[in-house]
Amino acid sequence: MDMKGKLARALAGITGADAAELCEWMEAPKRRELGDYAFPCFRLARTLKQAPAAIAEELARAVALPDGISRAEAAGGYLNFFVDRQSFARDVLSRALDEREQYGRSTEGAGKTVCVEYSSINIAKPMHIGHLSTTVLGNSLKRIYDRLGYDTVSINHLGDWGTQFGKMIAAYKHWGAPELLETGGVRDLVALYIRFHAEAEAEPSLDDEARAWFRKIEQHDEEAWALFQRFKEITMKEADRVYALLGVEFDSYAGENFYEDKMQPVIDEIRAKGLATVDGGALIVDLSEYDMPPCIILKSDGGTIYATRDLAAACYRKATYDFHKLLYVVAYQQNLHFRQIFKVLELMGHDWVKDCVHVNFGMVSIEDGSLSTRKGNVVYLDDVLHAAIEKTRAVIEEKSPDLEDKDEVARQVGVGAVVWGTLYNSRIKDIVFSYAKALNFDGETGPYAQYTYARCCSVLRKASGYDLCAADMSALEDEFSGALIRAIHEFPEVVREAAEKYEPYLVARAVIAICAAFNRFYYEHRIMEDDPAVRNARLALTDAAKCAVGAGLSLLGIETPERM
């Protein structure tokens, strides 16, 4: 399967060049008839002191072809290689059918830990559409690193500290009722939060009251702490229902409150290393030399801020997990914040900061304005998911009324459509959310990929088995079979690339490529051919396509119904 590597090693043996470098230079010809792999000899012209075309001719005569390559041809300044179609097909199918739903797996991450911080919801606020990107991006990246053999730690860095919780308690004491704590939901908490801000505009003393309540939380006052914890329980109960719909789980819910007793050592270290200065009563790290505003460590009143807690969190995670990478899946509006945090860690002498990555992404807005909990201008995530499920259920009733487990399939397809819509494009793009777009099932969508998977399942059910060993691989040398085999073959490398670039959309595009190739293959060939050897080959290819599509959808956090 590592054909580029094999070719690079064969060329290294006769050129004296580094095999790893030669492998990076290997290309895919623009036209398939020119070959399967192309080596640009221009790169060797200076060291070998020959014209590229002459180098290509000489290498074509001298190279020892590795197993799986049928011939090499010089074409101008390129040396083109042609794979043995039958051998290649058997290798690709064998790997896909062996790894099945784990197709694309590797052990390259063995013994290395990747921490992924994502979702990071705020307590006393419901999950809205703005939480969708971070949640599904982070979940997909975790799954991708899992597939590559890394030990992953998924972290939900809860927003569970700050004056806003004093505001919540003040609002509850003024306008809440005991029933809210027993049977109320997070939207009831939001209603109180919105009312507080409306009332505080007319009565500013409410802000002083809120600050007093937060000080009580900090001091673990019995009443204040009990209310604070109850607000967290109400929030997490509802959030867990959304996470269950999305198939998202976390290893850690250590949020801002968790680091309250872990900040002082970091503050002391910053002072001890001479990084801290006082400006207007606030303790800061001056970053003007690096074209950044100062990083505030302590406010003028002695209080900590996000930066203080993030510095403590990074140090704690390194000490606890000794991570190979620490990914922060947070919107690009926080670019400056993370530049500051990483620079302060670097100035503190923590060389592991090079392994910290801000995986930023575009913002989500709604068609008639930006999201704001204070103003009540928000699209709730559970509403979006349930609307998608209901629409899918209606489509099933219309087109497949006899389908078994209609509710389950509606959930899988409806949720999958929303997740796919978020992951199908590069993460940095801004998203203007609309129900019409999110619930559109036409084109290169999640439901299309799921339907292709279900079609593969249907073919295999009707066949009742096949024998790969008895398959005639020459039956897969045609254009449509070859295109599907190549698409399946490329998938593992795409998984690696998605991890390197922190871009799950690459996996989504690879899934669509496999689906499109399979559906062309399906329409052009009779899979249940009378000739057993041909039938075995086409069924094996169908099963391999199913494995690859299922593996890709799994990496995106999308389920795979076997009937649609």
GIMOTA-V895281 format. One record per residue. RES is the residue in three letters. PHI is phi in whole degrees, -180 to 180 (* if undefined). Layout:
RES/PHI
RES/PHI
//
This chain:
MET/*
ASP/-86
MET/-69
LYS/-59
GLY/-63
LYS/-63
LEU/-66
ALA/-62
ARG/-67
ALA/-66
LEU/-72
ALA/-62
GLY/-65
ILE/-113
THR/-109
GLY/78
ALA/-82
ASP/-75
ALA/-63
ALA/-63
GLU/-69
LEU/-60
CYS/-63
GLU/-66
TRP/-78
MET/-62
GLU/-124
ALA/-107
PRO/-57
LYS/-69
ARG/-115
ARG/-62
GLU/-68
LEU/-81
GLY/133
ASP/-104
TYR/-136
ALA/-132
PHE/-109
PRO/-79
CYS/-77
PHE/-56
ARG/-65
LEU/-101
ALA/-60
ARG/-69
THR/-73
LEU/-90
LYS/54
GLN/-140
ALA/-70
PRO/-54
ALA/-65
ALA/-68
ILE/-62
ALA/-61
GLU/-63
GLU/-68
LEU/-65
ALA/-60
ARG/-77
ALA/-96
VAL/-69
ALA/-88
LEU/-72
PRO/-71
ASP/-55
GLY/99
ILE/-108
SER/-88
ARG/-163
ALA/-128
GLU/-133
ALA/-83
ALA/-142
GLY/65
GLY/-91
TYR/-116
LEU/-111
ASN/-100
PHE/-116
PHE/-117
VAL/-80
ASP/-76
ARG/-56
GLN/-71
SER/-63
PHE/-61
ALA/-60
ARG/-65
ASP/-63
VAL/-64
LEU/-64
SER/-62
ARG/-67
ALA/-61
LEU/-75
ASP/-77
GLU/-85
ARG/50
GLU/-68
GLN/-102
TYR/-56
GLY/95
ARG/-71
SER/-154
THR/-111
GLU/-64
GLY/-96
ALA/-56
GLY/81
LYS/-116
THR/-110
VAL/-116
CYS/-94
VAL/-125
GLU/-96
TYR/-155
SER/71
SER/44
ILE/-76
ASN/-96
ILE/-70
ALA/73
LYS/-133
PRO/-76
MET/-72
HIS/-115
ILE/-62
GLY/-67
HIS/-87
LEU/-65
SER/-61
THR/-61
THR/-69
VAL/-79
LEU/-64
GLY/-62
ASN/-62
SER/-67
LEU/-62
LYS/-59
ARG/-67
ILE/-64
TYR/-68
ASP/-58
ARG/-62
LEU/-88
GLY/92
TYR/-78
ASP/-86
THR/-112
VAL/-126
SER/-93
ILE/-123
ASN/-103
HIS/-79
LEU/-63
GLY/-84
ASP/-127
TRP/-153
GLY/131
THR/-61
GLN/-59
PHE/-78
GLY/-66
LYS/-64
MET/-63
ILE/-67
ALA/-60
ALA/-64
TYR/-64
LYS/-65
HIS/-82
TRP/-128
GLY/-85
ALA/-138
PRO/-55
GLU/-61
LEU/-61
LEU/-73
GLU/-95
THR/-123
GLY/-74
GLY/-120
VAL/-67
ARG/-70
ASP/-67
LEU/-66
VAL/-64
ALA/-59
LEU/-66
TYR/-63
ILE/-64
ARG/-64
PHE/-57
HIS/-66
ALA/-67
GLU/-70
ALA/-67
GLU/-65
ALA/-91
GLU/-132
PRO/-59
SER/-64
LEU/-61
ASP/-65
ASP/-65
GLU/-63
ALA/-64
ARG/-63
ALA/-65
TRP/-66
PHE/-67
ARG/-61
LYS/-66
ILE/-62
GLU/-61
GLN/-89
HIS/58
ASP/-55
GLU/-56
GLU/-68
ALA/-63
TRP/-67
ALA/-65
LEU/-65
PHE/-58
GLN/-67
ARG/-67
PHE/-61
LYS/-65
GLU/-62
ILE/-62
THR/-64
MET/-69
LYS/-61
GLU/-76
ALA/-62
ASP/-63
ARG/-67
VAL/-68
TYR/-61
ALA/-64
LEU/-62
LEU/-85
GLY/69
VAL/-109
GLU/-132
PHE/-128
ASP/-88
SER/-143
TYR/-114
ALA/-68
GLY/-107
GLU/-60
ASN/-60
PHE/-60
TYR/-96
GLU/-59
ASP/-94
LYS/-115
MET/-85
GLN/-60
PRO/-59
VAL/-69
ILE/-61
ASP/-63
GLU/-66
ILE/-61
ARG/-67
ALA/-63
LYS/-91
GLY/69
LEU/-91
ALA/-92
THR/-134
VAL/-104
ASP/-135
GLY/62
GLY/89
ALA/-94
LEU/-91
ILE/-132
VAL/-111
ASP/-73
LEU/-117
SER/-60
GLU/-62
TYR/-109
ASP/58
MET/-132
PRO/-67
PRO/-64
CYS/-92
ILE/-79
ILE/-100
LEU/-133
LYS/-70
SER/-63
ASP/-90
GLY/89
GLY/-79
THR/-91
ILE/-133
TYR/-52
ALA/-59
THR/-61
ARG/-72
ASP/-68
LEU/-63
ALA/-64
ALA/-65
ALA/-62
CYS/-65
TYR/-64
ARG/-67
LYS/-65
ALA/-67
THR/-84
TYR/-110
ASP/46
PHE/-65
HIS/-80
LYS/-143
LEU/-125
LEU/-102
TYR/-109
VAL/-90
VAL/-138
ALA/-58
TYR/-68
GLN/-62
GLN/-99
ASN/-55
LEU/-63
HIS/-55
PHE/-74
ARG/-60
GLN/-65
ILE/-60
PHE/-65
LYS/-67
VAL/-63
LEU/-61
GLU/-64
LEU/-65
MET/-74
GLY/93
HIS/-88
ASP/-67
TRP/-70
VAL/-63
LYS/-62
ASP/-94
CYS/-95
VAL/-131
HIS/-88
VAL/-88
ASN/-86
PHE/-152
GLY/-69
MET/-85
VAL/-111
SER/-130
ILE/-102
GLU/-62
ASP/-109
GLY/150
SER/-84
LEU/-78
SER/-155
THR/-67
ARG/-60
LYS/-90
GLY/77
ASN/-94
VAL/-151
VAL/-106
TYR/-77
LEU/-65
ASP/-67
ASP/-64
VAL/-62
LEU/-64
HIS/-70
ALA/-65
ALA/-65
ILE/-64
GLU/-65
LYS/-64
THR/-62
ARG/-60
ALA/-66
VAL/-65
ILE/-63
GLU/-60
GLU/-77
LYS/-104
SER/-138
PRO/-63
ASP/-94
LEU/-63
GLU/-75
ASP/53
LYS/-59
ASP/-65
GLU/-67
VAL/-65
ALA/-61
ARG/-65
GLN/-62
VAL/-78
GLY/-63
VAL/-65
GLY/-59
ALA/-63
VAL/-68
VAL/-63
TRP/-58
GLY/-59
THR/-84
LEU/-99
TYR/-80
ASN/-118
SER/-51
ARG/-63
ILE/-77
LYS/-72
ASP/-70
ILE/-122
VAL/-99
PHE/-76
SER/-144
TYR/-62
ALA/-60
LYS/-72
ALA/-63
LEU/-104
ASN/-84
PHE/-96
ASP/-88
GLY/84
GLU/-83
THR/-120
GLY/-59
PRO/-58
TYR/-64
ALA/-66
GLN/-64
TYR/-65
THR/-63
TYR/-59
ALA/-64
ARG/-64
CYS/-59
CYS/-61
SER/-63
VAL/-60
LEU/-70
ARG/-64
LYS/-67
ALA/-78
SER/57
GLY/110
TYR/-159
ASP/-127
LEU/-62
CYS/-65
ALA/-99
ALA/-83
ASP/-91
MET/-68
SER/-66
ALA/-72
LEU/-110
GLU/-91
ASP/-76
GLU/-59
PHE/-75
SER/-65
GLY/-62
ALA/-64
LEU/-69
ILE/-62
ARG/-63
ALA/-63
ILE/-67
HIS/-60
GLU/-76
PHE/-58
PRO/-58
GLU/-68
VAL/-65
VAL/-60
ARG/-63
GLU/-64
ALA/-62
ALA/-69
GLU/-65
LYS/-100
TYR/57
GLU/-129
PRO/-61
TYR/-62
LEU/-63
VAL/-67
ALA/-60
ARG/-66
ALA/-65
VAL/-62
ILE/-63
ALA/-62
ILE/-67
CYS/-61
ALA/-62
ALA/-65
PHE/-65
ASN/-67
ARG/-67
PHE/-58
TYR/-62
TYR/-78
GLU/-90
HIS/-128
ARG/-90
ILE/-68
MET/-83
GLU/-65
ASP/-66
ASP/-68
PRO/-58
ALA/-68
VAL/-69
ARG/-60
ASN/-60
ALA/-65
ARG/-71
LEU/-69
ALA/-63
LEU/-66
THR/-62
ASP/-67
ALA/-64
ALA/-64
LYS/-59
CYS/-61
ALA/-68
VAL/-65
GLY/-62
ALA/-64
GLY/-68
LEU/-62
SER/-60
LEU/-65
LEU/-88
GLY/83
ILE/-116
GLU/-81
THR/-126
PRO/-66
GLU/-88
ARG/-136
MET/-140
//
